[in-house]
Amino acid sequence: MAEHKHGEMDIETQKKTFDGFVTFTVRSVVVILAIVIFLALFAS
């Protein structure tokens, strides 16, 4: 069994995936809130 050395694994792909997920989530929430506000103001 190999020795574990903290901090040696390349995690660049995981970082990019996580950043993309966070960006997608934030944009989705903004769009959903805009739709809800639009419906609250103009739907009758």
N, CA, C, O and CB atoms as a CASP TS submission, in Angstrom:
PFRMAT TS
TARGET T0000
AUTHOR 0000-0000-0000
METHOD Language model
MODEL 1
PARENT N/A
ATOM      1  N   MET     1       0.840  -1.173   0.000  1.00  0.00           N
ATOM      2  CA  MET     1       0.000   0.000   0.000  1.00  0.00           C
ATOM      3  C   MET     1       0.892   1.245   0.000  1.00  0.00           C
ATOM      4  O   MET     1       1.872   1.318   0.741  1.00  0.00           O
ATOM      5  CB  MET     1      -0.959  -0.007   1.219  1.00  0.00           C
ATOM      6  N   ALA     2       0.543   2.205  -0.828  1.00  0.00           N
ATOM      7  CA  ALA     2       1.359   3.413  -0.961  1.00  0.00           C
ATOM      8  C   ALA     2       1.116   4.353   0.215  1.00  0.00           C
ATOM      9  O   ALA     2       0.049   4.361   0.829  1.00  0.00           O
ATOM     10  CB  ALA     2       1.054   4.130  -2.290  1.00  0.00           C
ATOM     11  N   GLU     3       2.126   5.129   0.499  1.00  0.00           N
ATOM     12  CA  GLU     3       2.004   6.136   1.547  1.00  0.00           C
ATOM     13  C   GLU     3       1.144   7.298   1.045  1.00  0.00           C
ATOM     14  O   GLU     3       1.278   7.740  -0.096  1.00  0.00           O
ATOM     15  CB  GLU     3       3.404   6.641   1.991  1.00  0.00           C
ATOM     16  N   HIS     4       0.276   7.771   1.902  1.00  0.00           N
ATOM     17  CA  HIS     4      -0.547   8.929   1.547  1.00  0.00           C
ATOM     18  C   HIS     4       0.231  10.196   1.864  1.00  0.00           C
ATOM     19  O   HIS     4       0.710  10.387   2.981  1.00  0.00           O
ATOM     20  CB  HIS     4      -1.912   8.910   2.307  1.00  0.00           C
ATOM     21  N   LYS     5       0.347  11.059   0.858  1.00  0.00           N
ATOM     22  CA  LYS     5       1.029  12.341   1.060  1.00  0.00           C
ATOM     23  C   LYS     5       0.026  13.440   0.790  1.00  0.00           C
ATOM     24  O   LYS     5      -0.425  13.626  -0.340  1.00  0.00           O
ATOM     25  CB  LYS     5       2.289  12.485   0.137  1.00  0.00           C
ATOM     26  N   HIS     6      -0.314  14.161   1.830  1.00  0.00           N
ATOM     27  CA  HIS     6      -1.345  15.194   1.758  1.00  0.00           C
ATOM     28  C   HIS     6      -0.965  16.282   0.763  1.00  0.00           C
ATOM     29  O   HIS     6       0.152  16.798   0.792  1.00  0.00           O
ATOM     30  CB  HIS     6      -1.581  15.807   3.137  1.00  0.00           C
ATOM     31  N   GLY     7      -1.907  16.630  -0.124  1.00  0.00           N
ATOM     32  CA  GLY     7      -1.720  17.737  -1.040  1.00  0.00           C
ATOM     33  C   GLY     7      -1.036  17.409  -2.351  1.00  0.00           C
ATOM     34  O   GLY     7      -0.695  18.329  -3.094  1.00  0.00           O
ATOM     35  N   GLU     8      -0.816  16.142  -2.673  1.00  0.00           N
ATOM     36  CA  GLU     8      -0.117  15.793  -3.912  1.00  0.00           C
ATOM     37  C   GLU     8      -1.040  15.528  -5.086  1.00  0.00           C
ATOM     38  O   GLU     8      -0.605  15.574  -6.237  1.00  0.00           O
ATOM     39  CB  GLU     8       0.731  14.594  -3.685  1.00  0.00           C
ATOM     40  N   MET     9      -2.308  15.252  -4.816  1.00  0.00           N
ATOM     41  CA  MET     9      -3.228  14.915  -5.898  1.00  0.00           C
ATOM     42  C   MET     9      -3.599  16.163  -6.704  1.00  0.00           C
ATOM     43  O   MET     9      -3.830  17.230  -6.135  1.00  0.00           O
ATOM     44  CB  MET     9      -4.497  14.247  -5.334  1.00  0.00           C
ATOM     45  N   ASP    10      -3.653  16.021  -8.024  1.00  0.00           N
ATOM     46  CA  ASP    10      -4.063  17.127  -8.883  1.00  0.00           C
ATOM     47  C   ASP    10      -5.582  17.217  -8.852  1.00  0.00           C
ATOM     48  O   ASP    10      -6.278  16.307  -9.303  1.00  0.00           O
ATOM     49  CB  ASP    10      -3.539  16.937 -10.346  1.00  0.00           C
ATOM     50  N   ILE    11      -6.090  18.325  -8.314  1.00  0.00           N
ATOM     51  CA  ILE    11      -7.539  18.482  -8.172  1.00  0.00           C
ATOM     52  C   ILE    11      -8.072  19.608  -9.046  1.00  0.00           C
ATOM     53  O   ILE    11      -9.152  20.137  -8.781  1.00  0.00           O
ATOM     54  CB  ILE    11      -7.900  18.743  -6.717  1.00  0.00           C
ATOM     55  N   GLU    12      -7.340  19.975 -10.068  1.00  0.00           N
ATOM     56  CA  GLU    12      -7.757  21.083 -10.932  1.00  0.00           C
ATOM     57  C   GLU    12      -9.105  20.796 -11.610  1.00  0.00           C
ATOM     58  O   GLU    12      -9.947  21.688 -11.706  1.00  0.00           O
ATOM     59  CB  GLU    12      -6.683  21.353 -11.995  1.00  0.00           C
ATOM     60  N   THR    13      -9.310  19.576 -12.073  1.00  0.00           N
ATOM     61  CA  THR    13     -10.578  19.215 -12.716  1.00  0.00           C
ATOM     62  C   THR    13     -11.731  19.320 -11.727  1.00  0.00           C
ATOM     63  O   THR    13     -12.799  19.823 -12.076  1.00  0.00           O
ATOM     64  CB  THR    13     -10.506  17.790 -13.297  1.00  0.00           C
ATOM     65  N   GLN    14     -11.532  18.857 -10.511  1.00  0.00           N
ATOM     66  CA  GLN    14     -12.577  18.942  -9.497  1.00  0.00           C
ATOM     67  C   GLN    14     -12.895  20.395  -9.165  1.00  0.00           C
ATOM     68  O   GLN    14     -14.058  20.748  -8.973  1.00  0.00           O
ATOM     69  CB  GLN    14     -12.156  18.191  -8.230  1.00  0.00           C
ATOM     70  N   LYS    15     -11.865  21.241  -9.097  1.00  0.00           N
ATOM     71  CA  LYS    15     -12.083  22.665  -8.819  1.00  0.00           C
ATOM     72  C   LYS    15     -12.912  23.313  -9.921  1.00  0.00           C
ATOM     73  O   LYS    15     -13.833  24.080  -9.637  1.00  0.00           O
ATOM     74  CB  LYS    15     -10.739  23.399  -8.671  1.00  0.00           C
ATOM     75  N   LYS    16     -12.590  23.009 -11.180  1.00  0.00           N
ATOM     76  CA  LYS    16     -13.332  23.580 -12.298  1.00  0.00           C
ATOM     77  C   LYS    16     -14.779  23.108 -12.290  1.00  0.00           C
ATOM     78  O   LYS    16     -15.690  23.890 -12.560  1.00  0.00           O
ATOM     79  CB  LYS    16     -12.665  23.214 -13.624  1.00  0.00           C
ATOM     80  N   THR    17     -14.992  21.840 -11.983  1.00  0.00           N
ATOM     81  CA  THR    17     -16.346  21.301 -11.925  1.00  0.00           C
ATOM     82  C   THR    17     -17.137  21.978 -10.814  1.00  0.00           C
ATOM     83  O   THR    17     -18.287  22.366 -11.023  1.00  0.00           O
ATOM     84  CB  THR    17     -16.316  19.780 -11.710  1.00  0.00           C
ATOM     85  N   PHE    18     -16.542  22.123  -9.646  1.00  0.00           N
ATOM     86  CA  PHE    18     -17.220  22.764  -8.520  1.00  0.00           C
ATOM     87  C   PHE    18     -17.528  24.222  -8.834  1.00  0.00           C
ATOM     88  O   PHE    18     -18.630  24.695  -8.555  1.00  0.00           O
ATOM     89  CB  PHE    18     -16.364  22.666  -7.249  1.00  0.00           C
ATOM     90  N   ASP    19     -16.565  24.942  -9.413  1.00  0.00           N
ATOM     91  CA  ASP    19     -16.794  26.343  -9.777  1.00  0.00           C
ATOM     92  C   ASP    19     -17.928  26.470 -10.789  1.00  0.00           C
ATOM     93  O   ASP    19     -18.747  27.384 -10.697  1.00  0.00           O
ATOM     94  CB  ASP    19     -15.513  26.965 -10.346  1.00  0.00           C
ATOM     95  N   GLY    20     -17.974  25.558 -11.747  1.00  0.00           N
ATOM     96  CA  GLY    20     -19.053  25.557 -12.725  1.00  0.00           C
ATOM     97  C   GLY    20     -20.404  25.282 -12.075  1.00  0.00           C
ATOM     98  O   GLY    20     -21.406  25.903 -12.429  1.00  0.00           O
ATOM     99  N   PHE    21     -20.430  24.364 -11.136  1.00  0.00           N
ATOM    100  CA  PHE    21     -21.664  24.047 -10.418  1.00  0.00           C
ATOM    101  C   PHE    21     -22.152  25.248  -9.620  1.00  0.00           C
ATOM    102  O   PHE    21     -23.341  25.566  -9.646  1.00  0.00           O
ATOM    103  CB  PHE    21     -21.452  22.848  -9.489  1.00  0.00           C
ATOM    104  N   VAL    22     -21.256  25.912  -8.916  1.00  0.00           N
ATOM    105  CA  VAL    22     -21.638  27.077  -8.119  1.00  0.00           C
ATOM    106  C   VAL    22     -22.150  28.197  -9.029  1.00  0.00           C
ATOM    107  O   VAL    22     -23.155  28.836  -8.717  1.00  0.00           O
ATOM    108  CB  VAL    22     -20.441  27.574  -7.273  1.00  0.00           C
ATOM    109  N   THR    23     -21.469  28.437 -10.145  1.00  0.00           N
ATOM    110  CA  THR    23     -21.905  29.465 -11.089  1.00  0.00           C
ATOM    111  C   THR    23     -23.295  29.133 -11.633  1.00  0.00           C
ATOM    112  O   THR    23     -24.165  30.003 -11.681  1.00  0.00           O
ATOM    113  CB  THR    23     -20.892  29.603 -12.248  1.00  0.00           C
ATOM    114  N   PHE    24     -23.505  27.899 -12.038  1.00  0.00           N
ATOM    115  CA  PHE    24     -24.806  27.471 -12.550  1.00  0.00           C
ATOM    116  C   PHE    24     -25.895  27.657 -11.495  1.00  0.00           C
ATOM    117  O   PHE    24     -26.985  28.136 -11.810  1.00  0.00           O
ATOM    118  CB  PHE    24     -24.749  26.002 -13.000  1.00  0.00           C
ATOM    119  N   THR    25     -25.614  27.287 -10.258  1.00  0.00           N
ATOM    120  CA  THR    25     -26.592  27.389  -9.186  1.00  0.00           C
ATOM    121  C   THR    25     -26.960  28.842  -8.914  1.00  0.00           C
ATOM    122  O   THR    25     -28.140  29.167  -8.778  1.00  0.00           O
ATOM    123  CB  THR    25     -26.058  26.736  -7.918  1.00  0.00           C
ATOM    124  N   VAL    26     -25.970  29.711  -8.836  1.00  0.00           N
ATOM    125  CA  VAL    26     -26.227  31.126  -8.569  1.00  0.00           C
ATOM    126  C   VAL    26     -27.049  31.743  -9.697  1.00  0.00           C
ATOM    127  O   VAL    26     -28.008  32.471  -9.440  1.00  0.00           O
ATOM    128  CB  VAL    26     -24.903  31.893  -8.394  1.00  0.00           C
ATOM    129  N   ARG    27     -26.682  31.458 -10.938  1.00  0.00           N
ATOM    130  CA  ARG    27     -27.436  32.003 -12.069  1.00  0.00           C
ATOM    131  C   ARG    27     -28.860  31.475 -12.090  1.00  0.00           C
ATOM    132  O   ARG    27     -29.795  32.218 -12.386  1.00  0.00           O
ATOM    133  CB  ARG    27     -26.740  31.668 -13.384  1.00  0.00           C
ATOM    134  N   SER    28     -29.029  30.204 -11.779  1.00  0.00           N
ATOM    135  CA  SER    28     -30.368  29.622 -11.747  1.00  0.00           C
ATOM    136  C   SER    28     -31.240  30.278 -10.691  1.00  0.00           C
ATOM    137  O   SER    28     -32.410  30.565 -10.944  1.00  0.00           O
ATOM    138  CB  SER    28     -30.287  28.129 -11.493  1.00  0.00           C
ATOM    139  N   VAL    29     -30.686  30.516  -9.516  1.00  0.00           N
ATOM    140  CA  VAL    29     -31.438  31.160  -8.442  1.00  0.00           C
ATOM    141  C   VAL    29     -31.830  32.577  -8.849  1.00  0.00           C
ATOM    142  O   VAL    29     -32.955  33.004  -8.587  1.00  0.00           O
ATOM    143  CB  VAL    29     -30.613  31.182  -7.139  1.00  0.00           C
ATOM    144  N   VAL    30     -30.931  33.303  -9.476  1.00  0.00           N
ATOM    145  CA  VAL    30     -31.240  34.662  -9.923  1.00  0.00           C
ATOM    146  C   VAL    30     -32.376  34.651 -10.943  1.00  0.00           C
ATOM    147  O   VAL    30     -33.295  35.464 -10.854  1.00  0.00           O
ATOM    148  CB  VAL    30     -29.990  35.329 -10.528  1.00  0.00           C
ATOM    149  N   VAL    31     -32.321  33.747 -11.898  1.00  0.00           N
ATOM    150  CA  VAL    31     -33.382  33.652 -12.913  1.00  0.00           C
ATOM    151  C   VAL    31     -34.709  33.274 -12.265  1.00  0.00           C
ATOM    152  O   VAL    31     -35.741  33.855 -12.598  1.00  0.00           O
ATOM    153  CB  VAL    31     -33.007  32.616 -14.001  1.00  0.00           C
ATOM    154  N   ILE    32     -34.701  32.323 -11.356  1.00  0.00           N
ATOM    155  CA  ILE    32     -35.935  31.911 -10.682  1.00  0.00           C
ATOM    156  C   ILE    32     -36.520  33.066  -9.882  1.00  0.00           C
ATOM    157  O   ILE    32     -37.730  33.292  -9.919  1.00  0.00           O
ATOM    158  CB  ILE    32     -35.674  30.708  -9.760  1.00  0.00           C
ATOM    159  N   LEU    33     -35.685  33.794  -9.165  1.00  0.00           N
ATOM    160  CA  LEU    33     -36.175  34.951  -8.404  1.00  0.00           C
ATOM    161  C   LEU    33     -36.746  36.023  -9.324  1.00  0.00           C
ATOM    162  O   LEU    33     -37.766  36.633  -9.001  1.00  0.00           O
ATOM    163  CB  LEU    33     -35.049  35.543  -7.554  1.00  0.00           C
ATOM    164  N   ALA    34     -36.106  36.258 -10.458  1.00  0.00           N
ATOM    165  CA  ALA    34     -36.615  37.237 -11.410  1.00  0.00           C
ATOM    166  C   ALA    34     -37.989  36.813 -11.931  1.00  0.00           C
ATOM    167  O   ALA    34     -38.880  37.651 -12.071  1.00  0.00           O
ATOM    168  CB  ALA    34     -35.629  37.414 -12.578  1.00  0.00           C
ATOM    169  N   ILE    35     -38.165  35.543 -12.215  1.00  0.00           N
ATOM    170  CA  ILE    35     -39.456  35.040 -12.685  1.00  0.00           C
ATOM    171  C   ILE    35     -40.519  35.197 -11.599  1.00  0.00           C
ATOM    172  O   ILE    35     -41.640  35.621 -11.883  1.00  0.00           O
ATOM    173  CB  ILE    35     -39.339  33.560 -13.109  1.00  0.00           C
ATOM    174  N   VAL    36     -40.177  34.861 -10.374  1.00  0.00           N
ATOM    175  CA  VAL    36     -41.134  34.979  -9.265  1.00  0.00           C
ATOM    176  C   VAL    36     -41.539  36.445  -9.067  1.00  0.00           C
ATOM    177  O   VAL    36     -42.720  36.742  -8.883  1.00  0.00           O
ATOM    178  CB  VAL    36     -40.525  34.405  -7.953  1.00  0.00           C
ATOM    179  N   ILE    37     -40.579  37.346  -9.104  1.00  0.00           N
ATOM    180  CA  ILE    37     -40.883  38.775  -8.949  1.00  0.00           C
ATOM    181  C   ILE    37     -41.746  39.268 -10.103  1.00  0.00           C
ATOM    182  O   ILE    37     -42.705  40.012  -9.894  1.00  0.00           O
ATOM    183  CB  ILE    37     -39.582  39.603  -8.868  1.00  0.00           C
ATOM    184  N   PHE    38     -41.403  38.851 -11.329  1.00  0.00           N
ATOM    185  CA  PHE    38     -42.201  39.232 -12.492  1.00  0.00           C
ATOM    186  C   PHE    38     -43.639  38.760 -12.338  1.00  0.00           C
ATOM    187  O   PHE    38     -44.575  39.522 -12.581  1.00  0.00           O
ATOM    188  CB  PHE    38     -41.591  38.659 -13.776  1.00  0.00           C
ATOM    189  N   LEU    39     -43.819  37.503 -11.935  1.00  0.00           N
ATOM    190  CA  LEU    39     -45.167  36.964 -11.754  1.00  0.00           C
ATOM    191  C   LEU    39     -45.916  37.684 -10.634  1.00  0.00           C
ATOM    192  O   LEU    39     -47.120  37.918 -10.741  1.00  0.00           O
ATOM    193  CB  LEU    39     -45.101  35.469 -11.457  1.00  0.00           C
ATOM    194  N   ALA    40     -45.213  38.031  -9.572  1.00  0.00           N
ATOM    195  CA  ALA    40     -45.860  38.721  -8.454  1.00  0.00           C
ATOM    196  C   ALA    40     -46.326  40.117  -8.879  1.00  0.00           C
ATOM    197  O   ALA    40     -47.361  40.597  -8.415  1.00  0.00           O
ATOM    198  CB  ALA    40     -44.895  38.822  -7.251  1.00  0.00           C
ATOM    199  N   LEU    41     -45.575  40.753  -9.742  1.00  0.00           N
ATOM    200  CA  LEU    41     -45.921  42.125 -10.142  1.00  0.00           C
ATOM    201  C   LEU    41     -46.960  42.180 -11.259  1.00  0.00           C
ATOM    202  O   LEU    41     -47.818  43.062 -11.248  1.00  0.00           O
ATOM    203  CB  LEU    41     -44.676  42.859 -10.585  1.00  0.00           C
ATOM    204  N   PHE    42     -46.905  41.267 -12.215  1.00  0.00           N
ATOM    205  CA  PHE    42     -47.705  41.397 -13.416  1.00  0.00           C
ATOM    206  C   PHE    42     -48.765  40.325 -13.618  1.00  0.00           C
ATOM    207  O   PHE    42     -49.633  40.494 -14.475  1.00  0.00           O
ATOM    208  CB  PHE    42     -46.820  41.402 -14.568  1.00  0.00           C
ATOM    209  N   ALA    43     -48.732  39.257 -12.884  1.00  0.00           N
ATOM    210  CA  ALA    43     -49.747  38.223 -13.053  1.00  0.00           C
ATOM    211  C   ALA    43     -50.988  38.607 -12.244  1.00  0.00           C
ATOM    212  O   ALA    43     -50.896  39.141 -11.139  1.00  0.00           O
ATOM    213  CB  ALA    43     -49.203  36.828 -12.611  1.00  0.00           C
ATOM    214  N   SER    44     -52.124  38.323 -12.820  1.00  0.00           N
ATOM    215  CA  SER    44     -53.346  38.697 -12.098  1.00  0.00           C
ATOM    216  C   SER    44     -54.264  37.537 -11.868  1.00  0.00           C
ATOM    217  O   SER    44     -55.330  37.702 -11.273  1.00  0.00           O
ATOM    218  CB  SER    44     -54.082  39.759 -12.838  1.00  0.00           C
TER
END
